[in-house]
Amino acid sequence: MTQLAIIVGSVYGGAADLAAQIQEKAQDKSIEVSIFDDATLQQVTDFTTEHWLVVTSTTGQGDLPPNIEGFYHQLNDTFPMLSDTKAAVLALGDSSYGETFCGAGTLMANLLDELGCQQLMPALHIDACEHFEAINGAREWIDDLLAQL
Ligand SMILES: Cc1cc2nc3c(=O)[nH]c(=O)nc-3n(C[C@H](O)[C@H](O)[C@H](O)COP(=O)(O)O)c2cc1C
């Protein structure tokens, strides 16, 4: 069975809700999904290194939400080679923050790229100014992503 690890970074629950919606869609396609909130690298790699999806909002001034910071720093500190891992980033943000729009998603995408991950899909940036419900801006992208697995 195809496996997908969804690693969540969320402060107010929007990215976490979106991850749950993606999980439901994926399960309809018989993809086994595990959602990691406050993930450790070990937990995620024990589940799968095949497909990773990072769903993260941005907080502060382009900062990672606290519940994905540990995962980011473990990756950055241990620098595992992930050339067999196919990954994608779905970032939630708010364009009224200007230059730091979706900064956390960009940090994650850059790190996964440095670690050699293969890009499943170009990163998607969802703007809260445009979409009250993030799923409305992400449906097509999610369908395309799941079709690649
Ligand atoms: C205190 C605070 C700081 C934020 N900083 C940024 C930011 O720097 N860049 C950005 O794109 N969005 C920023 N946002 C917007 C959130 O990322 C956006 O509302 C997102 O949808 C929240 O998702 P969540 O419910 O998963 O936390 C900020 C929101 C708050 C409340």
The ligand as a MOL file (V3000), in Angstrom:
LIG
                    3D

  0  0  0     0  0            999 V3000
M  V30 BEGIN CTAB
M  V30 COUNTS 31 33 0 0 0
M  V30 BEGIN ATOM
M  V30 1 C 0.7620 36.2980 14.9640 0
M  V30 2 C 0.6530 35.8660 13.5170 0
M  V30 3 C 1.7540 35.9770 12.6860 0
M  V30 4 C 1.6780 35.5990 11.3310 0
M  V30 5 N 2.7760 35.7400 10.5230 0
M  V30 6 C 2.6790 35.4170 9.2140 0
M  V30 7 C 3.7880 35.5980 8.3360 0
M  V30 8 O 4.8620 36.0560 8.7120 0
M  V30 9 N 3.6370 35.2360 7.0340 0
M  V30 10 C 2.4670 34.7190 6.5390 0
M  V30 11 O 2.3930 34.4190 5.3520 0
M  V30 12 N 1.3950 34.5420 7.3470 0
M  V30 13 C 1.4660 34.8720 8.6680 0
M  V30 14 N 0.3840 34.7020 9.4870 0
M  V30 15 C -0.8830 34.1710 8.9020 0
M  V30 16 C -1.0890 32.6760 9.1420 0
M  V30 17 O -0.0150 31.9000 8.6300 0
M  V30 18 C -2.3940 32.2630 8.4410 0
M  V30 19 O -3.4750 32.9340 9.0400 0
M  V30 20 C -2.6300 30.7640 8.4800 0
M  V30 21 O -3.7760 30.4600 7.7060 0
M  V30 22 C -2.8390 30.2530 9.9080 0
M  V30 23 O -2.8810 28.8330 9.8700 0
M  V30 24 P -3.0250 27.9740 11.2070 0
M  V30 25 O -4.4710 28.1020 11.6270 0
M  V30 26 O -2.7120 26.5590 10.7810 0
M  V30 27 O -2.0720 28.4690 12.2150 0
M  V30 28 C 0.4460 35.0860 10.8240 0
M  V30 29 C -0.6640 34.9810 11.6750 0
M  V30 30 C -0.5850 35.3730 12.9990 0
M  V30 31 C -1.8170 35.2970 13.8680 0
M  V30 END ATOM
M  V30 BEGIN BOND
M  V30 1 1 1 2
M  V30 2 1 2 3
M  V30 3 2 2 30
M  V30 4 2 3 4
M  V30 5 1 4 5
M  V30 6 1 4 28
M  V30 7 2 5 6
M  V30 8 1 6 7
M  V30 9 1 6 13
M  V30 10 2 7 8
M  V30 11 1 7 9
M  V30 12 1 9 10
M  V30 13 2 10 11
M  V30 14 1 10 12
M  V30 15 2 12 13
M  V30 16 1 13 14
M  V30 17 1 14 15
M  V30 18 1 14 28
M  V30 19 1 15 16
M  V30 20 1 16 17
M  V30 21 1 16 18
M  V30 22 1 18 19
M  V30 23 1 18 20
M  V30 24 1 20 21
M  V30 25 1 20 22
M  V30 26 1 22 23
M  V30 27 1 23 24
M  V30 28 2 24 25
M  V30 29 1 24 26
M  V30 30 1 24 27
M  V30 31 2 28 29
M  V30 32 1 29 30
M  V30 33 1 30 31
M  V30 END BOND
M  V30 END CTAB
M  END
